[in-house]
Amino acid sequence: MSLAYEQHGRAALHLAHAASLAPSPHNNQPWFFVEEGHDHGFEIHADRGRRLVLTDPGGRESVIACGAALFNARIAVRNLGFQPAVDLLPESGNPAYLARVAFAAHAPATFDEALMAGTMAHRHTHRGPFGAEHVGAELLDELREHARAEGAALHVVEDPEKLHLLADLVRTAENVHRADRGHTAEVAGCVGPAGVPAEVCLYHPDCVLLAARDYLGLVRQFALPPQKWVSRTGVVAILTTPYDTRPDWLRAGQALQRVLLYAAAHRVRAAFHTQPLEVPSVRAEVRTRLAFGRFPQMILRLGHTTQGRPMPRRGPAETLVRGGAPGR
């Protein structure tokens, strides 16, 4: 085996590790990666077998998660001192083949890129109330710019009336999910050592302004939370795109991860409340009443916390395929 091939193989492992650190619905990690050698680069594919069929029947959230993985791969390439050459949806007849990433010209990483690369392994999703410290206006402006750089928009919901409207829509969608036995079983099935650890789900799902997933069935035991921290909800934001195609979902995922990494580098974590986007009629309301006619792709809270832990991840041995994608 040549030295060049060995070096390229190590680079593929590096990219696969970085990509696997992206967020995904209930930590289902709906992706696999392909390394075909120097001429083909690093590929990102949606793993249909890992998609949550009730939570994400159209695959939109899975593609967004793969877009976040793509952004991590891009940052990993930059951290190695190269520009990434990205080709979205390279094969029109293969919608699961989402992106190819190759190494282009040599160029040192920028300060922000190095900052995001350094926090990639430490970013994790938060569940529950945030601390009392507020997210600064300057940082929020920077996060908006980072979303815009990827072709998306981050709308911070500041108006109290709109914030309560969004909370009502989250509650409506979450109630739909909780009343569906199949959906509650799917969510509960994501809890475990390979998914969402039970210890990060111990807060009552209704303890802040926006209702959360009831992973452990706590609402059946306690209809109301023992304590509610509305003031510790954090900053609420909606990530949107101008259209709602697969390329838009990929852009949304890249914008999301760019925002999350930059926020994490400034000690700010995110919690997700995408339930309204999983019920078509409720998503339409979010679009028309809160997203200025743009397509909402993610609803999140941002805040400071010292709690939480990184989610378990599948390693490159489980996610990286060499020599061609299965079935190609």
N, C-alpha and C positions, 0 to 999 in steps of 0.2 A: 504494500500500500504506500502510495507516495506521500511525502510530507505535506504537499498542498492539499491532498484529499483529507489527510488527518486533521489539518488545521480547519478546513471547511466543516468537517464533521463536528469538531469542538464548537465551532461557531453556531452550528445548527442546534446543538445541545443548549448552548447559552441562550439562543433565541426562544427555544421551546420552554426553557425554565422561566424566562421573563414573561412570555405570553401567558403561561399557565397561572400567573399571579393576578390576572384580571378578575373583576367581579362578574358574577353570573347569577341567574335566578335561583335562589335557595342553594347556592353553591353547587349547581348541577354540572358545571364545567362542560358545556355542550360543544366541545371542539376536539379536533385532532390536527396534527401538524405533519407535513411531509417534507423530507429533505431528499432531493433527487440528484445531488451533486452540483458541481460548480456552474453548470450551464442552466440550471433550472431554479436555483434559489430555494427559498423557504416558503412553504405554502400553508395557508390557514383554511381549514375545512370545517363546516358545521357537522357535528356528529348527531344525525337524526335520532339515533337510538337513545340519546341522553336528554332529548327535549321533553319537557313536561307538557303532556298533550292536553291537559285540562287548563292549566295556568296559561299556556302559551300555544294555543292550537295553530296559529298562523306562522309560528316560528319567528315573530318579530323580535322578541326579547332574546332569543338565542343568537340571532344575527347581531344585535346590539352588543351582546357579551363577546362575540367573536371580533367585533369592531374594537372593543376595549383591548382584547388580546393583541390585535393588530397594532394598536398604538404602543403597547408595551414592546412588541417586536421592533417597531420603528425606533423607540428610545434605546433599546439594546444595541441596535446597529449604530446609532449615533454615539453611544457610549464607547463603542469599539473604534470610533474615529472615522466613520464613513457616513456618507449620505445614503439613506434608503431609497431604492427605486421601487415604487409600489404600483402594482397593477391590480385594480379591483375587478372582481368577477371575470376572470380571464377566459372562461369557457362558457359561452352562452347556453349550451345545452346541459350544463352541470351547475345548477343553482347552489349546490352545497359547497362548491369550490369558490370561496369568497375572496381570496387575495393571494398574491404572490409578492414576496419581499426579496429583493436582491441588493447586493452591495454595489453602490455607485462610487462616485469620486470621493477621495479622502478629504475629510473636513473635521476639524476638532469640534466637539460638542460645545454648545453655548452654556452659559451659566445656568439658565433655567432647565436645559436638558439634563445637565449633570445633576441638578437638584432633584429633578423628577426620577432620574435613574437611581439615585441614592435612597429614595423613599419607597421605591416600588415594592420591596419585600416587607415593608412595615405598614403599608396601607391596608386597612381592613374595614369592613362594614360595621357600623354601630347599631345597636338595638336598645331602645330605651331613652330616658331623658339625658340631655346634655348638661354640662356644668353651667354655672351662672355667668361665666365670662362671655361677652358678646363677640360675634365675628365682626371685624372692623370693616368700615365702608370701603376703604382703600383696597383691601383684599378682595371684597366682592366685585369691585370694578375690574381687578386683574383677572378674576375668574371668568367674568363676562368676556373679556378680551380673549382668553384662552379658548372658550367655547366658540367664539366668532372665528378664530383662526382655523377651526376645523369645519366650518360651514354650518354651524348650529348657533342657537341663541339660548342664553341662560336668563330666564325671567325670574327675578326675585319678587315674591308676592309679599308686598309690604302693606298694602291697604287692608285694614282690619276687616272690612266687609268682604273683600275678595278672599282673604285668608279663611274666614269662617265658611264662605261658600265652598272653597276647596276642601276644608275639613268635612263638610257635609257630603261632598261627592265621594271622598275617601271612605267615609262611614257607610254610604249607600252601597258602594262596591264591595266593601269588606263584609257587610251583612249578606249580600248575595253569595259570596264565597262561603261564609260560615253556615249558610242554610243548605249548601250543596254537599252531601256526604262524600261524593267522589272527590270533590275538590279538597275538602278537609283531610281526606285520607292521603291525597297526593302530597299536600303540604306537610302533614305529619310524617310521611315516609321519607322526607328529606332530612329529618333530624337523625343524627348519628355520627359516628367517628369519621365517615367519609363525606358527610354533608355539612349540615349546620349543627355545631355542638350544642347539646341541650343546655349547657351552662350559660350560653350567651342569650338564651330565650327566657330567662327567669322573670323579667319585668312583665307585669300585666300588659297585654297589648293595647289597652286603652288608657295608659298612664300619662300620655301627652296629648296635645291637641289633635294630632292626626292618628287615626286608628292604625294599628300594626297587625301583622300576621299573628294568628293564634297557633303557633307551632305546637304547643304542649297542651292545648285544650283547656287553658286556664279559665276561659270565660264560662265553661260549664261548671267549674268549681266556685268561681267568684264572679258574679255577674258584673260587679263594679270593682274598679281597682281599689286596693286598700289606701292608696294615696295617688293624687293626680298632680302632675307638675306642668301645668299649661305654660308657665313662664320659662320652663326649660325645654320647650319644643325646639328651639334654635331657629335659624333662618330657613324659610321654606322657599324652594325654587322649582321651576319647571324648565326642563330642557326640551327645546323644540327644533324642528326642521321645516323648511318651506314645503316639502313634498313628503310622500310616505311610501317611497320605493325601497327596494333592497339597498341601493347605494346610499339612500338617506339614512337607513338603519345603521349601515356601516359607519357613516359620518357621525351619527349620533353616538355610537359606541366609542369612537376615537375622541370625540369632544368630551364625552363623559369621563373617560379615563384621564384625559389631560387635565380636566378640572379637579378630579379626585386626587391625582398625584400632586398637583401644585398646592391644593388645599392641605393635604397631609404633610407636605413639607413645611407648612406654617401651623402645624399642630391642630388642624381642623379635620374632623371626621365627617362621614356622611351616613345617613340612614335613608332607606328607600321605602316609598309608599306608592307602588305602581298599580295597586288594585284598580283604580278607576280606568286605567289604560287597558285593562284586561276584560272590561265589559263594554262592548261597542257603543251602546247608547250613552253611557256615562263618559266615555272618552270623547264622544262628540260634544257633550256639554263642556268638558274641560277645554276643548279646542275653541268653541265659539264664545265662551264666557270668560275664559281666563288666559288663553294663549294667542289672542289677537288673530285668530283664523289659521295660525300655523299648526302643525301636527305635533301634539305632545308625545314625547318619546320616553321621558323619565320624570318622576316626581321625587324630590329628595329634600331632606333636612340637613343642614350644616351646623356644626357646633363644636365646642371644645369638650374633650373628655380624656381622662386618663385610663378609662376602663376598656375592656375588649381584648381580643386576641386574634391573630391571623387565622384564617380558615384553613383546614387541611386541604392539601393540593395533591393531585396526581402528578407524578414526576415524569421527566422525559421518557423513561422506559415504558410508560403507559400511554403517552400521548404522541410520541414521535415515531413516524413510519418512514422507513428508508426504502428507496427504490420504486416509489410510485404509490398513489393512493389506492386503497382497496377497491376493486371493481373497475378501475380505470383501464 
